[in-house]
Amino acid sequence: MADIAQKKEAEIQKKEVEVLKNEAEVSKKQAEVCKQKAAIVRRLRAE
C-alpha cells in the first residue's frame, strides 16, 4: 500500500519539476522579449 503512495508521490513531484522547468523557460522568453522591446525603445529615442 505504501509503495503505491510513494510511486504516486514521485510521479507528482516529477510533474511539478516539469512544470517548474516550463515556467523557467517561459520566464527566459519573457525576459528576452523585454530586452528586445527595450532595444527598440532605445533605438527610437536615439533617432
PyMOL Python script that loads the backbone (N, CA, C, O; Angstrom):
from pymol import cmd

cmd.read_pdbstr("""\
ATOM      1  N   MET A   1       0.832  -1.207   0.000  1.00  0.00           N
ATOM      2  CA  MET A   1       0.000   0.000   0.000  1.00  0.00           C
ATOM      3  C   MET A   1       0.876   1.270   0.000  1.00  0.00           C
ATOM      4  O   MET A   1       0.635   2.206  -0.762  1.00  0.00           O
ATOM      5  N   ALA A   2       1.876   1.274   0.858  1.00  0.00           N
ATOM      6  CA  ALA A   2       2.760   2.442   0.945  1.00  0.00           C
ATOM      7  C   ALA A   2       3.535   2.631  -0.354  1.00  0.00           C
ATOM      8  O   ALA A   2       3.828   3.758  -0.754  1.00  0.00           O
ATOM      9  N   ASP A   3       3.867   1.507  -1.015  1.00  0.00           N
ATOM     10  CA  ASP A   3       4.599   1.550  -2.274  1.00  0.00           C
ATOM     11  C   ASP A   3       3.855   2.360  -3.333  1.00  0.00           C
ATOM     12  O   ASP A   3       4.437   3.202  -4.016  1.00  0.00           O
ATOM     13  N   ILE A   4       2.560   2.088  -3.452  1.00  0.00           N
ATOM     14  CA  ILE A   4       1.737   2.773  -4.447  1.00  0.00           C
ATOM     15  C   ILE A   4       1.709   4.271  -4.145  1.00  0.00           C
ATOM     16  O   ILE A   4       1.823   5.099  -5.049  1.00  0.00           O
ATOM     17  N   ALA A   5       1.557   4.604  -2.874  1.00  0.00           N
ATOM     18  CA  ALA A   5       1.513   6.010  -2.471  1.00  0.00           C
ATOM     19  C   ALA A   5       2.839   6.694  -2.806  1.00  0.00           C
ATOM     20  O   ALA A   5       2.857   7.827  -3.286  1.00  0.00           O
ATOM     21  N   GLN A   6       3.929   6.008  -2.553  1.00  0.00           N
ATOM     22  CA  GLN A   6       5.246   6.592  -2.844  1.00  0.00           C
ATOM     23  C   GLN A   6       5.441   6.792  -4.346  1.00  0.00           C
ATOM     24  O   GLN A   6       5.998   7.800  -4.781  1.00  0.00           O
ATOM     25  N   LYS A   7       4.980   5.824  -5.129  1.00  0.00           N
ATOM     26  CA  LYS A   7       5.096   5.946  -6.587  1.00  0.00           C
ATOM     27  C   LYS A   7       4.285   7.132  -7.084  1.00  0.00           C
ATOM     28  O   LYS A   7       4.748   7.906  -7.922  1.00  0.00           O
ATOM     29  N   LYS A   8       3.062   7.270  -6.559  1.00  0.00           N
ATOM     30  CA  LYS A   8       2.204   8.393  -6.962  1.00  0.00           C
ATOM     31  C   LYS A   8       2.870   9.707  -6.576  1.00  0.00           C
ATOM     32  O   LYS A   8       2.885  10.660  -7.355  1.00  0.00           O
ATOM     33  N   GLU A   9       3.417   9.749  -5.375  1.00  0.00           N
ATOM     34  CA  GLU A   9       4.087  10.957  -4.879  1.00  0.00           C
ATOM     35  C   GLU A   9       5.263  11.308  -5.791  1.00  0.00           C
ATOM     36  O   GLU A   9       5.460  12.472  -6.141  1.00  0.00           O
ATOM     37  N   ALA A  10       6.037  10.301  -6.169  1.00  0.00           N
ATOM     38  CA  ALA A  10       7.183  10.517  -7.057  1.00  0.00           C
ATOM     39  C   ALA A  10       6.724  11.043  -8.406  1.00  0.00           C
ATOM     40  O   ALA A  10       7.353  11.935  -8.976  1.00  0.00           O
ATOM     41  N   GLU A  11       5.627  10.494  -8.920  1.00  0.00           N
ATOM     42  CA  GLU A  11       5.087  10.953 -10.204  1.00  0.00           C
ATOM     43  C   GLU A  11       4.661  12.410 -10.116  1.00  0.00           C
ATOM     44  O   GLU A  11       4.932  13.207 -11.015  1.00  0.00           O
ATOM     45  N   ILE A  12       3.989  12.744  -9.018  1.00  0.00           N
ATOM     46  CA  ILE A  12       3.529  14.123  -8.825  1.00  0.00           C
ATOM     47  C   ILE A  12       4.730  15.060  -8.778  1.00  0.00           C
ATOM     48  O   ILE A  12       4.715  16.127  -9.392  1.00  0.00           O
ATOM     49  N   GLN A  13       5.764  14.664  -8.054  1.00  0.00           N
ATOM     50  CA  GLN A  13       6.957  15.514  -7.960  1.00  0.00           C
ATOM     51  C   GLN A  13       7.618  15.685  -9.317  1.00  0.00           C
ATOM     52  O   GLN A  13       8.086  16.776  -9.646  1.00  0.00           O
ATOM     53  N   LYS A  14       7.663  14.619 -10.109  1.00  0.00           N
ATOM     54  CA  LYS A  14       8.239  14.723 -11.456  1.00  0.00           C
ATOM     55  C   LYS A  14       7.468  15.739 -12.278  1.00  0.00           C
ATOM     56  O   LYS A  14       8.057  16.566 -12.974  1.00  0.00           O
ATOM     57  N   LYS A  15       6.137  15.672 -12.191  1.00  0.00           N
ATOM     58  CA  LYS A  15       5.308  16.605 -12.960  1.00  0.00           C
ATOM     59  C   LYS A  15       5.528  18.031 -12.475  1.00  0.00           C
ATOM     60  O   LYS A  15       5.574  18.961 -13.281  1.00  0.00           O
ATOM     61  N   GLU A  16       5.664  18.212 -11.152  1.00  0.00           N
ATOM     62  CA  GLU A  16       5.894  19.550 -10.610  1.00  0.00           C
ATOM     63  C   GLU A  16       7.217  20.102 -11.119  1.00  0.00           C
ATOM     64  O   GLU A  16       7.309  21.279 -11.470  1.00  0.00           O
ATOM     65  N   VAL A  17       8.236  19.261 -11.160  1.00  0.00           N
ATOM     66  CA  VAL A  17       9.544  19.678 -11.677  1.00  0.00           C
ATOM     67  C   VAL A  17       9.409  20.091 -13.140  1.00  0.00           C
ATOM     68  O   VAL A  17       9.973  21.098 -13.568  1.00  0.00           O
ATOM     69  N   GLU A  18       8.658  19.303 -13.892  1.00  0.00           N
ATOM     70  CA  GLU A  18       8.423  19.585 -15.312  1.00  0.00           C
ATOM     71  C   GLU A  18       7.767  20.959 -15.468  1.00  0.00           C
ATOM     72  O   GLU A  18       8.167  21.763 -16.310  1.00  0.00           O
ATOM     73  N   VAL A  19       6.753  21.208 -14.640  1.00  0.00           N
ATOM     74  CA  VAL A  19       6.039  22.489 -14.689  1.00  0.00           C
ATOM     75  C   VAL A  19       6.988  23.637 -14.363  1.00  0.00           C
ATOM     76  O   VAL A  19       6.972  24.675 -15.025  1.00  0.00           O
ATOM     77  N   LEU A  20       7.816  23.441 -13.337  1.00  0.00           N
ATOM     78  CA  LEU A  20       8.760  24.490 -12.952  1.00  0.00           C
ATOM     79  C   LEU A  20       9.744  24.771 -14.084  1.00  0.00           C
ATOM     80  O   LEU A  20      10.080  25.925 -14.350  1.00  0.00           O
ATOM     81  N   LYS A  21      10.202  23.716 -14.747  1.00  0.00           N
ATOM     82  CA  LYS A  21      11.122  23.895 -15.878  1.00  0.00           C
ATOM     83  C   LYS A  21      10.442  24.698 -16.966  1.00  0.00           C
ATOM     84  O   LYS A  21      11.039  25.609 -17.539  1.00  0.00           O
ATOM     85  N   ASN A  22       9.182  24.361 -17.256  1.00  0.00           N
ATOM     86  CA  ASN A  22       8.438  25.078 -18.296  1.00  0.00           C
ATOM     87  C   ASN A  22       8.269  26.545 -17.921  1.00  0.00           C
ATOM     88  O   ASN A  22       8.411  27.431 -18.764  1.00  0.00           O
ATOM     89  N   GLU A  23       7.962  26.798 -16.637  1.00  0.00           N
ATOM     90  CA  GLU A  23       7.786  28.177 -16.183  1.00  0.00           C
ATOM     91  C   GLU A  23       9.096  28.948 -16.316  1.00  0.00           C
ATOM     92  O   GLU A  23       9.101  30.119 -16.698  1.00  0.00           O
ATOM     93  N   ALA A  24      10.202  28.284 -16.000  1.00  0.00           N
ATOM     94  CA  ALA A  24      11.509  28.935 -16.126  1.00  0.00           C
ATOM     95  C   ALA A  24      11.780  29.290 -17.585  1.00  0.00           C
ATOM     96  O   ALA A  24      12.306  30.360 -17.894  1.00  0.00           O
ATOM     97  N   GLU A  25      11.411  28.371 -18.472  1.00  0.00           N
ATOM     98  CA  GLU A  25      11.602  28.589 -19.912  1.00  0.00           C
ATOM     99  C   GLU A  25      10.781  29.803 -20.359  1.00  0.00           C
ATOM    100  O   GLU A  25      11.264  30.655 -21.105  1.00  0.00           O
ATOM    101  N   VAL A  26       9.534  29.863 -19.889  1.00  0.00           N
ATOM    102  CA  VAL A  26       8.651  30.976 -20.240  1.00  0.00           C
ATOM    103  C   VAL A  26       9.238  32.290 -19.721  1.00  0.00           C
ATOM    104  O   VAL A  26       9.222  33.302 -20.421  1.00  0.00           O
ATOM    105  N   SER A  27       9.756  32.267 -18.487  1.00  0.00           N
ATOM    106  CA  SER A  27      10.355  33.468 -17.908  1.00  0.00           C
ATOM    107  C   SER A  27      11.533  33.951 -18.745  1.00  0.00           C
ATOM    108  O   SER A  27      11.698  35.148 -18.981  1.00  0.00           O
ATOM    109  N   LYS A  28      12.349  32.994 -19.191  1.00  0.00           N
ATOM    110  CA  LYS A  28      13.502  33.345 -20.037  1.00  0.00           C
ATOM    111  C   LYS A  28      13.023  34.028 -21.303  1.00  0.00           C
ATOM    112  O   LYS A  28      13.582  35.042 -21.722  1.00  0.00           O
ATOM    113  N   LYS A  29      11.982  33.467 -21.913  1.00  0.00           N
ATOM    114  CA  LYS A  29      11.471  34.028 -23.168  1.00  0.00           C
ATOM    115  C   LYS A  29      10.896  35.424 -22.923  1.00  0.00           C
ATOM    116  O   LYS A  29      11.074  36.324 -23.744  1.00  0.00           O
ATOM    117  N   GLN A  30      10.205  35.601 -21.788  1.00  0.00           N
ATOM    118  CA  GLN A  30       9.643  36.912 -21.474  1.00  0.00           C
ATOM    119  C   GLN A  30      10.761  37.925 -21.272  1.00  0.00           C
ATOM    120  O   GLN A  30      10.653  39.074 -21.702  1.00  0.00           O
ATOM    121  N   ALA A  31      11.840  37.495 -20.612  1.00  0.00           N
ATOM    122  CA  ALA A  31      12.981  38.382 -20.396  1.00  0.00           C
ATOM    123  C   ALA A  31      13.588  38.784 -21.735  1.00  0.00           C
ATOM    124  O   ALA A  31      13.970  39.937 -21.935  1.00  0.00           O
ATOM    125  N   GLU A  32      13.671  37.825 -22.642  1.00  0.00           N
ATOM    126  CA  GLU A  32      14.211  38.070 -23.980  1.00  0.00           C
ATOM    127  C   GLU A  32      13.354  39.124 -24.694  1.00  0.00           C
ATOM    128  O   GLU A  32      13.877  40.056 -25.304  1.00  0.00           O
ATOM    129  N   VAL A  33      12.040  38.960 -24.607  1.00  0.00           N
ATOM    130  CA  VAL A  33      11.112  39.897 -25.244  1.00  0.00           C
ATOM    131  C   VAL A  33      11.284  41.290 -24.646  1.00  0.00           C
ATOM    132  O   VAL A  33      11.284  42.285 -25.370  1.00  0.00           O
ATOM    133  N   CYS A  34      11.431  41.356 -23.329  1.00  0.00           N
ATOM    134  CA  CYS A  34      11.618  42.652 -22.660  1.00  0.00           C
ATOM    135  C   CYS A  34      12.894  43.329 -23.152  1.00  0.00           C
ATOM    136  O   CYS A  34      12.917  44.535 -23.394  1.00  0.00           O
ATOM    137  N   LYS A  35      13.960  42.530 -23.296  1.00  0.00           N
ATOM    138  CA  LYS A  35      15.227  43.081 -23.792  1.00  0.00           C
ATOM    139  C   LYS A  35      15.044  43.648 -25.193  1.00  0.00           C
ATOM    140  O   LYS A  35      15.533  44.734 -25.505  1.00  0.00           O
ATOM    141  N   GLN A  36      14.331  42.895 -26.036  1.00  0.00           N
ATOM    142  CA  GLN A  36      14.116  43.339 -27.409  1.00  0.00           C
ATOM    143  C   GLN A  36      13.294  44.625 -27.431  1.00  0.00           C
ATOM    144  O   GLN A  36      13.588  45.545 -28.194  1.00  0.00           O
ATOM    145  N   LYS A  37      12.252  44.684 -26.581  1.00  0.00           N
ATOM    146  CA  LYS A  37      11.426  45.897 -26.523  1.00  0.00           C
ATOM    147  C   LYS A  37      12.265  47.084 -26.080  1.00  0.00           C
ATOM    148  O   LYS A  37      12.154  48.179 -26.631  1.00  0.00           O
ATOM    149  N   ALA A  38      13.107  46.854 -25.075  1.00  0.00           N
ATOM    150  CA  ALA A  38      13.960  47.924 -24.566  1.00  0.00           C
ATOM    151  C   ALA A  38      14.904  48.411 -25.662  1.00  0.00           C
ATOM    152  O   ALA A  38      15.138  49.611 -25.802  1.00  0.00           O
ATOM    153  N   ALA A  39      15.438  47.480 -26.430  1.00  0.00           N
ATOM    154  CA  ALA A  39      16.350  47.839 -27.517  1.00  0.00           C
ATOM    155  C   ALA A  39      15.623  48.683 -28.558  1.00  0.00           C
ATOM    156  O   ALA A  39      16.178  49.653 -29.074  1.00  0.00           O
ATOM    157  N   ILE A  40      14.391  48.315 -28.862  1.00  0.00           N
ATOM    158  CA  ILE A  40      13.596  49.054 -29.850  1.00  0.00           C
ATOM    159  C   ILE A  40      13.332  50.470 -29.340  1.00  0.00           C
ATOM    160  O   ILE A  40      13.463  51.448 -30.075  1.00  0.00           O
ATOM    161  N   VAL A  41      12.956  50.555 -28.062  1.00  0.00           N
ATOM    162  CA  VAL A  41      12.667  51.875 -27.474  1.00  0.00           C
ATOM    163  C   VAL A  41      13.915  52.752 -27.519  1.00  0.00           C
ATOM    164  O   VAL A  41      13.838  53.930 -27.867  1.00  0.00           O
ATOM    165  N   ARG A  42      15.073  52.172 -27.165  1.00  0.00           N
ATOM    166  CA  ARG A  42      16.326  52.938 -27.207  1.00  0.00           C
ATOM    167  C   ARG A  42      16.610  53.434 -28.628  1.00  0.00           C
ATOM    168  O   ARG A  42      17.022  54.575 -28.840  1.00  0.00           O
ATOM    169  N   ARG A  43      16.378  52.540 -29.589  1.00  0.00           N
ATOM    170  CA  ARG A  43      16.629  52.903 -30.976  1.00  0.00           C
ATOM    171  C   ARG A  43      15.725  54.055 -31.404  1.00  0.00           C
ATOM    172  O   ARG A  43      16.166  54.996 -32.064  1.00  0.00           O
ATOM    173  N   LEU A  44      14.463  53.966 -31.020  1.00  0.00           N
ATOM    174  CA  LEU A  44      13.509  55.011 -31.411  1.00  0.00           C
ATOM    175  C   LEU A  44      13.874  56.344 -30.768  1.00  0.00           C
ATOM    176  O   LEU A  44      13.765  57.395 -31.399  1.00  0.00           O
ATOM    177  N   ARG A  45      14.308  56.297 -29.510  1.00  0.00           N
ATOM    178  CA  ARG A  45      14.676  57.538 -28.822  1.00  0.00           C
ATOM    179  C   ARG A  45      15.933  58.138 -29.417  1.00  0.00           C
ATOM    180  O   ARG A  45      16.110  59.357 -29.424  1.00  0.00           O
ATOM    181  N   ALA A  46      16.803  57.279 -29.914  1.00  0.00           N
ATOM    182  CA  ALA A  46      18.080  57.751 -30.477  1.00  0.00           C
ATOM    183  C   ALA A  46      17.858  58.505 -31.791  1.00  0.00           C
ATOM    184  O   ALA A  46      18.661  59.359 -32.167  1.00  0.00           O
ATOM    185  N   GLU A  47      16.767  58.182 -32.479  1.00  0.00           N
ATOM    186  CA  GLU A  47      16.517  58.807 -33.789  1.00  0.00           C
ATOM    187  C   GLU A  47      16.097  60.259 -33.654  1.00  0.00           C
ATOM    188  O   GLU A  47      15.849  60.926 -34.659  1.00  0.00           O
TER     189      GLU A  47
END
""", "prot")
cmd.dss("prot")
cmd.show_as("cartoon", "prot")
cmd.util.cbc("prot")
cmd.orient("prot")
